[in-house]
Amino acid sequence: MRKEEKTILRTGNNRFLKEYNQAGVLDLIRLHGTISRAEISNLTGLSPTAAGKIVSALLKIGYIHEIGEGKSSGGRRPILLELKPNSFFSVGVDLDIEGIRFVLIDITGSIICHSFNRINKNLSFSDVIKKVKDITEKAAQDLKIDSERIVGIGISIPGIIDTENKKIITAPNMQWKDIDLETYFNENFNVPVYVENEAMASAICENWIGCCRDLSDFVCINIGTGIGSGIYTGGKLYRGVGGSAGEVGHIVVNEKGPKCGCGNYGCLETMASIASIVERVKNLPTYDSISKKYIQGNDKDMDFDTVLKAARDGEEAVKNILMESAKYIGIAVSYIVNVLNPSKIVLGKEFVKYADIVIDYIKEIVKCKALKHPESFLEISVSDIGENSSALGAAFIPLKILFGR
């Protein structure tokens, strides 16, 4: 919503309507940064008295505060209001096969702290959630934050998620399937907990604070251990009938490619995920000489950061693998462009580490393979948020609910 638009709220006495109006006013304050009571009344259609009562309630709770006087064209100077920093908080957690990415933000969306915690890949879901609980409690204790000031926790998971019923349908990379999350959440947390697909969470993040803030139709593609996408259409997340929309990692881009965990051959995930890139580097005929040059110590294995170092140092065989993966990303993006006609496609997560090497090539592939009409509307961007996008997007979920979004 742009600042000049009106948010028409309704008057009444029932509890739902009061909560609806309160959330609407709070969101208006968020969008404007600073605003007066008179402006709230004008933009919402509420009477000055009704708007004043809502502001008083928000001040009493502590969501907002007064920051001084604004300018006046005549008469008394208005008192300006804004969201109160460090008053209330939200937790975001991104679960991945590599570890737990944790972020704590305040009501303004500012990052208060963040961390990455590696985990044993064989841990059960129950053990992982207990670690999330420990990390959250330690952060709250260190920062002296009472649980009453945490509005909620958002958790992003790579896989097909039933967000409404809080269930993991399947998360193949994590080896989780048919998990009812409500019990785990109730046992470990005393605040509301929400679950989301990790690419959808990244799309929420891009729409909330990233490069898609003013867009209603875009696709966010996450490239990491796996590949997935979050789709916004008409200003809302598109989930599909069964909640599995966005599984672009299973677009077949090379029928002669390796077998995917889904049973098909040559899925995008097998050709362009970070895990597949590292595996293909390990299978190079020159791998022994590359590993001796870039890996010190018998205990260290080839990882993606080492792959990138080799590519940047001029190892052509390694760079060629990156460029080939980019070709397949470009092919998949061209399919998405033809089907969805988005205004923007954002490439994120670990892709940001090597975007400078391959992004121009991806754009060339898309320009060549996508239909000219939908491609003419398209902008391809690299996320400026990067690896924290899913955790941040998850943290924004409780805030979106608080703001009535």
Contacts in CASP RR format, 6 or more apart in sequence:
PFRMAT RR
TARGET T0000
AUTHOR 0000-0000-0000
METHOD contacts of the structure
MODEL  1
MRKEEKTILRTGNNRFLKEYNQAGVLDLIRLHGTISRAEISNLTGLSPTA
AGKIVSALLKIGYIHEIGEGKSSGGRRPILLELKPNSFFSVGVDLDIEGI
RFVLIDITGSIICHSFNRINKNLSFSDVIKKVKDITEKAAQDLKIDSERI
VGIGISIPGIIDTENKKIITAPNMQWKDIDLETYFNENFNVPVYVENEAM
ASAICENWIGCCRDLSDFVCINIGTGIGSGIYTGGKLYRGVGGSAGEVGH
IVVNEKGPKCGCGNYGCLETMASIASIVERVKNLPTYDSISKKYIQGNDK
DMDFDTVLKAARDGEEAVKNILMESAKYIGIAVSYIVNVLNPSKIVLGKE
FVKYADIVIDYIKEIVKCKALKHPESFLEISVSDIGENSSALGAAFIPLK
ILFGR
1 7 0 8 1.000
1 31 0 8 1.000
2 214 0 8 1.000
3 31 0 8 1.000
3 32 0 8 1.000
6 43 0 8 1.000
6 44 0 8 1.000
6 45 0 8 1.000
7 24 0 8 1.000
7 27 0 8 1.000
7 28 0 8 1.000
7 43 0 8 1.000
7 44 0 8 1.000
8 44 0 8 1.000
8 45 0 8 1.000
9 20 0 8 1.000
9 21 0 8 1.000
9 24 0 8 1.000
9 25 0 8 1.000
9 44 0 8 1.000
9 45 0 8 1.000
9 46 0 8 1.000
10 17 0 8 1.000
10 20 0 8 1.000
10 21 0 8 1.000
11 17 0 8 1.000
11 21 0 8 1.000
11 46 0 8 1.000
11 47 0 8 1.000
11 50 0 8 1.000
12 18 0 8 1.000
18 54 0 8 1.000
20 404 0 8 1.000
21 44 0 8 1.000
21 46 0 8 1.000
21 50 0 8 1.000
21 54 0 8 1.000
22 54 0 8 1.000
22 57 0 8 1.000
22 58 0 8 1.000
23 402 0 8 1.000
23 403 0 8 1.000
23 404 0 8 1.000
24 44 0 8 1.000
24 403 0 8 1.000
24 404 0 8 1.000
25 40 0 8 1.000
25 44 0 8 1.000
25 46 0 8 1.000
25 51 0 8 1.000
25 54 0 8 1.000
25 55 0 8 1.000
25 58 0 8 1.000
26 58 0 8 1.000
26 63 0 8 1.000
26 64 0 8 1.000
26 83 0 8 1.000
26 402 0 8 1.000
26 403 0 8 1.000
26 404 0 8 1.000
27 403 0 8 1.000
27 404 0 8 1.000
27 405 0 8 1.000
28 35 0 8 1.000
28 40 0 8 1.000
28 43 0 8 1.000
28 44 0 8 1.000
29 35 0 8 1.000
29 40 0 8 1.000
29 58 0 8 1.000
29 64 0 8 1.000
29 81 0 8 1.000
29 82 0 8 1.000
29 83 0 8 1.000
30 83 0 8 1.000
30 108 0 8 1.000
30 403 0 8 1.000
32 39 0 8 1.000
33 82 0 8 1.000
33 83 0 8 1.000
34 67 0 8 1.000
34 80 0 8 1.000
34 81 0 8 1.000
34 82 0 8 1.000
35 80 0 8 1.000
35 81 0 8 1.000
35 82 0 8 1.000
36 70 0 8 1.000
36 78 0 8 1.000
36 79 0 8 1.000
36 80 0 8 1.000
36 81 0 8 1.000
37 48 0 8 1.000
37 51 0 8 1.000
37 52 0 8 1.000
37 55 0 8 1.000
37 78 0 8 1.000
37 79 0 8 1.000
37 81 0 8 1.000
38 48 0 8 1.000
38 78 0 8 1.000
39 78 0 8 1.000
40 46 0 8 1.000
40 51 0 8 1.000
40 52 0 8 1.000
40 54 0 8 1.000
40 55 0 8 1.000
40 81 0 8 1.000
41 47 0 8 1.000
41 48 0 8 1.000
41 50 0 8 1.000
41 51 0 8 1.000
41 52 0 8 1.000
44 51 0 8 1.000
46 54 0 8 1.000
55 64 0 8 1.000
55 81 0 8 1.000
58 64 0 8 1.000
59 65 0 8 1.000
59 66 0 8 1.000
62 84 0 8 1.000
62 87 0 8 1.000
62 88 0 8 1.000
63 83 0 8 1.000
63 84 0 8 1.000
63 87 0 8 1.000
63 88 0 8 1.000
63 107 0 8 1.000
64 81 0 8 1.000
64 82 0 8 1.000
64 83 0 8 1.000
64 84 0 8 1.000
65 81 0 8 1.000
65 82 0 8 1.000
65 84 0 8 1.000
65 87 0 8 1.000
66 79 0 8 1.000
66 80 0 8 1.000
66 81 0 8 1.000
67 80 0 8 1.000
67 81 0 8 1.000
67 82 0 8 1.000
68 79 0 8 1.000
68 80 0 8 1.000
69 77 0 8 1.000
69 78 0 8 1.000
69 79 0 8 1.000
69 80 0 8 1.000
70 77 0 8 1.000
70 78 0 8 1.000
70 79 0 8 1.000
70 80 0 8 1.000
71 77 0 8 1.000
72 78 0 8 1.000
83 107 0 8 1.000
83 108 0 8 1.000
84 107 0 8 1.000
85 106 0 8 1.000
85 107 0 8 1.000
85 108 0 8 1.000
85 110 0 8 1.000
86 106 0 8 1.000
86 112 0 8 1.000
87 106 0 8 1.000
87 107 0 8 1.000
87 149 0 8 1.000
88 106 0 8 1.000
88 107 0 8 1.000
88 149 0 8 1.000
88 150 0 8 1.000
88 151 0 8 1.000
88 402 0 8 1.000
89 104 0 8 1.000
89 105 0 8 1.000
89 106 0 8 1.000
89 107 0 8 1.000
89 112 0 8 1.000
89 145 0 8 1.000
89 149 0 8 1.000
89 150 0 8 1.000
89 151 0 8 1.000
90 104 0 8 1.000
90 105 0 8 1.000
90 106 0 8 1.000
90 107 0 8 1.000
90 109 0 8 1.000
90 150 0 8 1.000
90 151 0 8 1.000
90 152 0 8 1.000
90 153 0 8 1.000
90 154 0 8 1.000
90 395 0 8 1.000
90 396 0 8 1.000
90 397 0 8 1.000
90 398 0 8 1.000
90 399 0 8 1.000
91 102 0 8 1.000
91 103 0 8 1.000
91 104 0 8 1.000
91 136 0 8 1.000
91 139 0 8 1.000
91 150 0 8 1.000
91 152 0 8 1.000
91 153 0 8 1.000
91 154 0 8 1.000
91 395 0 8 1.000
91 398 0 8 1.000
92 102 0 8 1.000
92 103 0 8 1.000
92 104 0 8 1.000
92 105 0 8 1.000
92 153 0 8 1.000
92 154 0 8 1.000
92 155 0 8 1.000
92 156 0 8 1.000
92 391 0 8 1.000
92 392 0 8 1.000
92 393 0 8 1.000
92 394 0 8 1.000
92 395 0 8 1.000
93 100 0 8 1.000
93 101 0 8 1.000
93 102 0 8 1.000
93 103 0 8 1.000
93 132 0 8 1.000
93 135 0 8 1.000
93 136 0 8 1.000
93 153 0 8 1.000
93 154 0 8 1.000
93 155 0 8 1.000
93 156 0 8 1.000
93 391 0 8 1.000
93 394 0 8 1.000
94 100 0 8 1.000
94 101 0 8 1.000
94 155 0 8 1.000
94 156 0 8 1.000
94 198 0 8 1.000
94 201 0 8 1.000
94 388 0 8 1.000
94 390 0 8 1.000
94 391 0 8 1.000
94 394 0 8 1.000
95 128 0 8 1.000
95 132 0 8 1.000
95 155 0 8 1.000
95 156 0 8 1.000
95 157 0 8 1.000
95 158 0 8 1.000
95 174 0 8 1.000
95 198 0 8 1.000
96 158 0 8 1.000
96 173 0 8 1.000
96 174 0 8 1.000
96 198 0 8 1.000
96 225 0 8 1.000
97 121 0 8 1.000
97 173 0 8 1.000
97 174 0 8 1.000
97 225 0 8 1.000
98 118 0 8 1.000
98 119 0 8 1.000
98 225 0 8 1.000
99 116 0 8 1.000
99 117 0 8 1.000
99 118 0 8 1.000
99 119 0 8 1.000
100 116 0 8 1.000
100 117 0 8 1.000
100 119 0 8 1.000
100 128 0 8 1.000
100 131 0 8 1.000
100 132 0 8 1.000
100 135 0 8 1.000
101 114 0 8 1.000
101 115 0 8 1.000
101 116 0 8 1.000
101 117 0 8 1.000
101 387 0 8 1.000
101 388 0 8 1.000
101 390 0 8 1.000
101 391 0 8 1.000
102 114 0 8 1.000
102 115 0 8 1.000
102 116 0 8 1.000
102 117 0 8 1.000
102 132 0 8 1.000
102 135 0 8 1.000
102 136 0 8 1.000
102 139 0 8 1.000
102 391 0 8 1.000
103 111 0 8 1.000
103 113 0 8 1.000
103 114 0 8 1.000
103 388 0 8 1.000
103 391 0 8 1.000
103 392 0 8 1.000
103 395 0 8 1.000
104 111 0 8 1.000
104 112 0 8 1.000
104 113 0 8 1.000
104 114 0 8 1.000
104 139 0 8 1.000
104 143 0 8 1.000
104 395 0 8 1.000
105 111 0 8 1.000
105 112 0 8 1.000
105 392 0 8 1.000
105 395 0 8 1.000
105 396 0 8 1.000
105 399 0 8 1.000
106 112 0 8 1.000
107 151 0 8 1.000
107 399 0 8 1.000
107 402 0 8 1.000
109 209 0 8 1.000
109 395 0 8 1.000
109 396 0 8 1.000
109 399 0 8 1.000
111 392 0 8 1.000
112 143 0 8 1.000
113 139 0 8 1.000
113 142 0 8 1.000
113 143 0 8 1.000
114 388 0 8 1.000
114 391 0 8 1.000
115 135 0 8 1.000
115 139 0 8 1.000
117 131 0 8 1.000
117 135 0 8 1.000
119 128 0 8 1.000
119 131 0 8 1.000
123 131 0 8 1.000
125 168 0 8 1.000
125 174 0 8 1.000
125 176 0 8 1.000
125 179 0 8 1.000
125 184 0 8 1.000
126 184 0 8 1.000
129 184 0 8 1.000
129 185 0 8 1.000
129 188 0 8 1.000
130 188 0 8 1.000
132 155 0 8 1.000
132 188 0 8 1.000
133 188 0 8 1.000
133 189 0 8 1.000
136 153 0 8 1.000
136 189 0 8 1.000
139 145 0 8 1.000
140 146 0 8 1.000
140 147 0 8 1.000
140 150 0 8 1.000
147 190 0 8 1.000
147 191 0 8 1.000
150 191 0 8 1.000
151 191 0 8 1.000
151 192 0 8 1.000
151 398 0 8 1.000
151 399 0 8 1.000
151 401 0 8 1.000
151 402 0 8 1.000
152 191 0 8 1.000
152 192 0 8 1.000
152 193 0 8 1.000
152 194 0 8 1.000
152 398 0 8 1.000
153 189 0 8 1.000
153 191 0 8 1.000
153 192 0 8 1.000
153 193 0 8 1.000
153 194 0 8 1.000
153 398 0 8 1.000
154 193 0 8 1.000
154 194 0 8 1.000
154 195 0 8 1.000
154 196 0 8 1.000
154 394 0 8 1.000
154 395 0 8 1.000
154 397 0 8 1.000
154 398 0 8 1.000
155 193 0 8 1.000
155 194 0 8 1.000
155 195 0 8 1.000
155 196 0 8 1.000
155 394 0 8 1.000
156 195 0 8 1.000
156 196 0 8 1.000
156 197 0 8 1.000
156 198 0 8 1.000
156 200 0 8 1.000
156 201 0 8 1.000
156 202 0 8 1.000
156 390 0 8 1.000
156 391 0 8 1.000
156 393 0 8 1.000
156 394 0 8 1.000
157 168 0 8 1.000
157 171 0 8 1.000
157 174 0 8 1.000
157 176 0 8 1.000
157 195 0 8 1.000
157 196 0 8 1.000
157 197 0 8 1.000
157 198 0 8 1.000
158 171 0 8 1.000
158 173 0 8 1.000
158 174 0 8 1.000
158 197 0 8 1.000
158 198 0 8 1.000
158 199 0 8 1.000
158 225 0 8 1.000
158 226 0 8 1.000
158 228 0 8 1.000
159 168 0 8 1.000
159 169 0 8 1.000
159 170 0 8 1.000
159 171 0 8 1.000
159 172 0 8 1.000
159 173 0 8 1.000
159 174 0 8 1.000
159 197 0 8 1.000
159 198 0 8 1.000
160 168 0 8 1.000
160 169 0 8 1.000
160 170 0 8 1.000
160 171 0 8 1.000
160 197 0 8 1.000
160 243 0 8 1.000
160 244 0 8 1.000
160 247 0 8 1.000
161 167 0 8 1.000
161 168 0 8 1.000
161 169 0 8 1.000
161 171 0 8 1.000
161 195 0 8 1.000
161 196 0 8 1.000
161 197 0 8 1.000
161 200 0 8 1.000
161 243 0 8 1.000
162 168 0 8 1.000
162 169 0 8 1.000
162 243 0 8 1.000
163 194 0 8 1.000
163 195 0 8 1.000
163 196 0 8 1.000
163 197 0 8 1.000
163 239 0 8 1.000
163 243 0 8 1.000
166 180 0 8 1.000
166 181 0 8 1.000
166 182 0 8 1.000
166 185 0 8 1.000
166 193 0 8 1.000
166 194 0 8 1.000
166 195 0 8 1.000
167 178 0 8 1.000
167 179 0 8 1.000
167 180 0 8 1.000
167 181 0 8 1.000
168 176 0 8 1.000
168 177 0 8 1.000
168 178 0 8 1.000
168 179 0 8 1.000
168 181 0 8 1.000
168 195 0 8 1.000
169 177 0 8 1.000
169 178 0 8 1.000
169 244 0 8 1.000
170 176 0 8 1.000
170 177 0 8 1.000
170 178 0 8 1.000
171 177 0 8 1.000
172 261 0 8 1.000
172 262 0 8 1.000
173 225 0 8 1.000
173 226 0 8 1.000
181 193 0 8 1.000
181 195 0 8 1.000
185 193 0 8 1.000
192 398 0 8 1.000
192 401 0 8 1.000
194 394 0 8 1.000
194 397 0 8 1.000
194 398 0 8 1.000
194 401 0 8 1.000
196 204 0 8 1.000
196 393 0 8 1.000
196 394 0 8 1.000
196 397 0 8 1.000
197 230 0 8 1.000
198 222 0 8 1.000
198 228 0 8 1.000
198 390 0 8 1.000
199 220 0 8 1.000
199 221 0 8 1.000
199 222 0 8 1.000
199 228 0 8 1.000
199 229 0 8 1.000
199 230 0 8 1.000
199 246 0 8 1.000
199 390 0 8 1.000
200 230 0 8 1.000
200 237 0 8 1.000
200 239 0 8 1.000
201 389 0 8 1.000
201 390 0 8 1.000
201 391 0 8 1.000
201 392 0 8 1.000
201 393 0 8 1.000
201 394 0 8 1.000
201 397 0 8 1.000
202 220 0 8 1.000
202 222 0 8 1.000
202 230 0 8 1.000
202 348 0 8 1.000
202 349 0 8 1.000
202 383 0 8 1.000
202 385 0 8 1.000
202 389 0 8 1.000
202 390 0 8 1.000
202 393 0 8 1.000
203 212 0 8 1.000
203 218 0 8 1.000
203 219 0 8 1.000
203 220 0 8 1.000
203 229 0 8 1.000
203 230 0 8 1.000
203 231 0 8 1.000
203 232 0 8 1.000
203 237 0 8 1.000
204 237 0 8 1.000
204 393 0 8 1.000
204 394 0 8 1.000
204 396 0 8 1.000
204 397 0 8 1.000
204 400 0 8 1.000
205 385 0 8 1.000
205 389 0 8 1.000
205 390 0 8 1.000
205 392 0 8 1.000
205 393 0 8 1.000
205 396 0 8 1.000
206 212 0 8 1.000
206 218 0 8 1.000
206 220 0 8 1.000
206 346 0 8 1.000
206 383 0 8 1.000
206 385 0 8 1.000
206 389 0 8 1.000
207 213 0 8 1.000
207 215 0 8 1.000
207 218 0 8 1.000
207 232 0 8 1.000
207 235 0 8 1.000
208 392 0 8 1.000
208 393 0 8 1.000
208 396 0 8 1.000
208 400 0 8 1.000
209 385 0 8 1.000
209 392 0 8 1.000
209 396 0 8 1.000
210 383 0 8 1.000
210 384 0 8 1.000
210 385 0 8 1.000
211 344 0 8 1.000
211 346 0 8 1.000
211 381 0 8 1.000
211 383 0 8 1.000
211 384 0 8 1.000
212 218 0 8 1.000
212 220 0 8 1.000
212 232 0 8 1.000
212 344 0 8 1.000
212 346 0 8 1.000
215 232 0 8 1.000
215 235 0 8 1.000
215 343 0 8 1.000
215 344 0 8 1.000
216 232 0 8 1.000
216 233 0 8 1.000
216 234 0 8 1.000
216 235 0 8 1.000
217 232 0 8 1.000
217 233 0 8 1.000
217 234 0 8 1.000
217 235 0 8 1.000
217 340 0 8 1.000
217 341 0 8 1.000
217 342 0 8 1.000
217 343 0 8 1.000
218 232 0 8 1.000
218 342 0 8 1.000
218 343 0 8 1.000
218 344 0 8 1.000
218 345 0 8 1.000
218 346 0 8 1.000
219 229 0 8 1.000
219 230 0 8 1.000
219 231 0 8 1.000
219 232 0 8 1.000
219 336 0 8 1.000
219 340 0 8 1.000
219 342 0 8 1.000
219 344 0 8 1.000
219 345 0 8 1.000
219 346 0 8 1.000
220 229 0 8 1.000
220 230 0 8 1.000
220 231 0 8 1.000
220 232 0 8 1.000
220 345 0 8 1.000
220 346 0 8 1.000
220 348 0 8 1.000
220 383 0 8 1.000
220 389 0 8 1.000
221 227 0 8 1.000
221 228 0 8 1.000
221 229 0 8 1.000
221 230 0 8 1.000
221 248 0 8 1.000
221 329 0 8 1.000
221 333 0 8 1.000
221 336 0 8 1.000
221 345 0 8 1.000
221 346 0 8 1.000
221 347 0 8 1.000
221 348 0 8 1.000
221 351 0 8 1.000
222 228 0 8 1.000
222 229 0 8 1.000
222 230 0 8 1.000
222 348 0 8 1.000
222 349 0 8 1.000
222 351 0 8 1.000
222 389 0 8 1.000
222 390 0 8 1.000
223 272 0 8 1.000
223 273 0 8 1.000
223 274 0 8 1.000
223 329 0 8 1.000
223 347 0 8 1.000
223 348 0 8 1.000
223 349 0 8 1.000
223 350 0 8 1.000
223 351 0 8 1.000
224 273 0 8 1.000
224 274 0 8 1.000
224 275 0 8 1.000
224 349 0 8 1.000
224 350 0 8 1.000
224 351 0 8 1.000
225 273 0 8 1.000
225 274 0 8 1.000
225 275 0 8 1.000
226 249 0 8 1.000
226 269 0 8 1.000
226 273 0 8 1.000
226 274 0 8 1.000
226 275 0 8 1.000
227 248 0 8 1.000
227 249 0 8 1.000
227 268 0 8 1.000
227 269 0 8 1.000
227 272 0 8 1.000
227 273 0 8 1.000
228 246 0 8 1.000
228 247 0 8 1.000
228 248 0 8 1.000
228 249 0 8 1.000
229 246 0 8 1.000
229 247 0 8 1.000
229 248 0 8 1.000
229 249 0 8 1.000
229 336 0 8 1.000
230 237 0 8 1.000
230 238 0 8 1.000
230 245 0 8 1.000
230 246 0 8 1.000
231 237 0 8 1.000
231 238 0 8 1.000
231 245 0 8 1.000
231 246 0 8 1.000
231 340 0 8 1.000
231 342 0 8 1.000
232 238 0 8 1.000
233 340 0 8 1.000
233 342 0 8 1.000
238 245 0 8 1.000
239 245 0 8 1.000
248 268 0 8 1.000
248 332 0 8 1.000
248 336 0 8 1.000
249 267 0 8 1.000
249 268 0 8 1.000
249 269 0 8 1.000
249 273 0 8 1.000
249 332 0 8 1.000
250 260 0 8 1.000
250 262 0 8 1.000
250 264 0 8 1.000
250 267 0 8 1.000
250 268 0 8 1.000
250 269 0 8 1.000
251 267 0 8 1.000
251 268 0 8 1.000
251 332 0 8 1.000
251 335 0 8 1.000
252 264 0 8 1.000
252 265 0 8 1.000
252 266 0 8 1.000
252 267 0 8 1.000
252 268 0 8 1.000
253 266 0 8 1.000
253 267 0 8 1.000
253 268 0 8 1.000
253 271 0 8 1.000
253 272 0 8 1.000
253 328 0 8 1.000
253 331 0 8 1.000
253 332 0 8 1.000
254 265 0 8 1.000
254 266 0 8 1.000
254 271 0 8 1.000
254 328 0 8 1.000
255 265 0 8 1.000
255 266 0 8 1.000
256 265 0 8 1.000
256 266 0 8 1.000
257 265 0 8 1.000
257 266 0 8 1.000
257 270 0 8 1.000
257 271 0 8 1.000
258 265 0 8 1.000
258 266 0 8 1.000
258 270 0 8 1.000
258 276 0 8 1.000
259 265 0 8 1.000
259 266 0 8 1.000
259 270 0 8 1.000
260 266 0 8 1.000
260 267 0 8 1.000
260 269 0 8 1.000
260 270 0 8 1.000
268 328 0 8 1.000
268 329 0 8 1.000
268 332 0 8 1.000
269 276 0 8 1.000
270 276 0 8 1.000
271 324 0 8 1.000
271 325 0 8 1.000
271 328 0 8 1.000
272 325 0 8 1.000
272 326 0 8 1.000
272 328 0 8 1.000
272 329 0 8 1.000
272 332 0 8 1.000
274 304 0 8 1.000
274 350 0 8 1.000
276 325 0 8 1.000
277 304 0 8 1.000
277 307 0 8 1.000
277 321 0 8 1.000
277 322 0 8 1.000
277 325 0 8 1.000
278 302 0 8 1.000
278 303 0 8 1.000
278 304 0 8 1.000
278 307 0 8 1.000
280 321 0 8 1.000
281 287 0 8 1.000
281 290 0 8 1.000
281 302 0 8 1.000
281 307 0 8 1.000
281 310 0 8 1.000
281 318 0 8 1.000
281 321 0 8 1.000
282 302 0 8 1.000
284 290 0 8 1.000
284 317 0 8 1.000
284 318 0 8 1.000
284 321 0 8 1.000
286 317 0 8 1.000
287 302 0 8 1.000
290 310 0 8 1.000
290 315 0 8 1.000
290 317 0 8 1.000
290 318 0 8 1.000
291 302 0 8 1.000
293 310 0 8 1.000
294 302 0 8 1.000
294 306 0 8 1.000
294 309 0 8 1.000
294 310 0 8 1.000
295 301 0 8 1.000
295 302 0 8 1.000
295 306 0 8 1.000
304 350 0 8 1.000
304 353 0 8 1.000
305 353 0 8 1.000
307 318 0 8 1.000
307 321 0 8 1.000
307 322 0 8 1.000
308 353 0 8 1.000
308 354 0 8 1.000
310 318 0 8 1.000
311 318 0 8 1.000
311 319 0 8 1.000
311 322 0 8 1.000
311 354 0 8 1.000
311 357 0 8 1.000
312 357 0 8 1.000
319 357 0 8 1.000
322 354 0 8 1.000
322 357 0 8 1.000
322 358 0 8 1.000
323 357 0 8 1.000
323 358 0 8 1.000
323 361 0 8 1.000
325 358 0 8 1.000
326 357 0 8 1.000
326 358 0 8 1.000
326 359 0 8 1.000
326 361 0 8 1.000
326 362 0 8 1.000
326 365 0 8 1.000
327 361 0 8 1.000
327 365 0 8 1.000
329 347 0 8 1.000
329 358 0 8 1.000
329 362 0 8 1.000
329 365 0 8 1.000
330 362 0 8 1.000
330 365 0 8 1.000
330 366 0 8 1.000
330 369 0 8 1.000
331 365 0 8 1.000
331 369 0 8 1.000
333 345 0 8 1.000
333 362 0 8 1.000
333 365 0 8 1.000
333 366 0 8 1.000
333 370 0 8 1.000
333 380 0 8 1.000
334 365 0 8 1.000
334 366 0 8 1.000
334 368 0 8 1.000
334 369 0 8 1.000
334 370 0 8 1.000
334 375 0 8 1.000
336 342 0 8 1.000
336 345 0 8 1.000
337 345 0 8 1.000
337 366 0 8 1.000
337 370 0 8 1.000
337 371 0 8 1.000
337 374 0 8 1.000
337 375 0 8 1.000
337 378 0 8 1.000
338 370 0 8 1.000
338 371 0 8 1.000
338 374 0 8 1.000
341 374 0 8 1.000
341 377 0 8 1.000
342 378 0 8 1.000
343 377 0 8 1.000
343 378 0 8 1.000
343 379 0 8 1.000
344 378 0 8 1.000
344 379 0 8 1.000
344 380 0 8 1.000
344 381 0 8 1.000
345 378 0 8 1.000
345 379 0 8 1.000
345 380 0 8 1.000
345 381 0 8 1.000
346 381 0 8 1.000
346 382 0 8 1.000
346 383 0 8 1.000
347 355 0 8 1.000
347 359 0 8 1.000
347 362 0 8 1.000
347 380 0 8 1.000
347 381 0 8 1.000
347 382 0 8 1.000
347 383 0 8 1.000
348 382 0 8 1.000
348 383 0 8 1.000
348 385 0 8 1.000
348 386 0 8 1.000
348 389 0 8 1.000
349 383 0 8 1.000
349 386 0 8 1.000
349 387 0 8 1.000
349 389 0 8 1.000
349 390 0 8 1.000
350 387 0 8 1.000
351 382 0 8 1.000
351 383 0 8 1.000
352 382 0 8 1.000
352 383 0 8 1.000
352 386 0 8 1.000
352 387 0 8 1.000
355 382 0 8 1.000
359 380 0 8 1.000
359 382 0 8 1.000
362 380 0 8 1.000
363 380 0 8 1.000
366 375 0 8 1.000
366 378 0 8 1.000
366 380 0 8 1.000
367 375 0 8 1.000
370 378 0 8 1.000
383 389 0 8 1.000
385 392 0 8 1.000
END
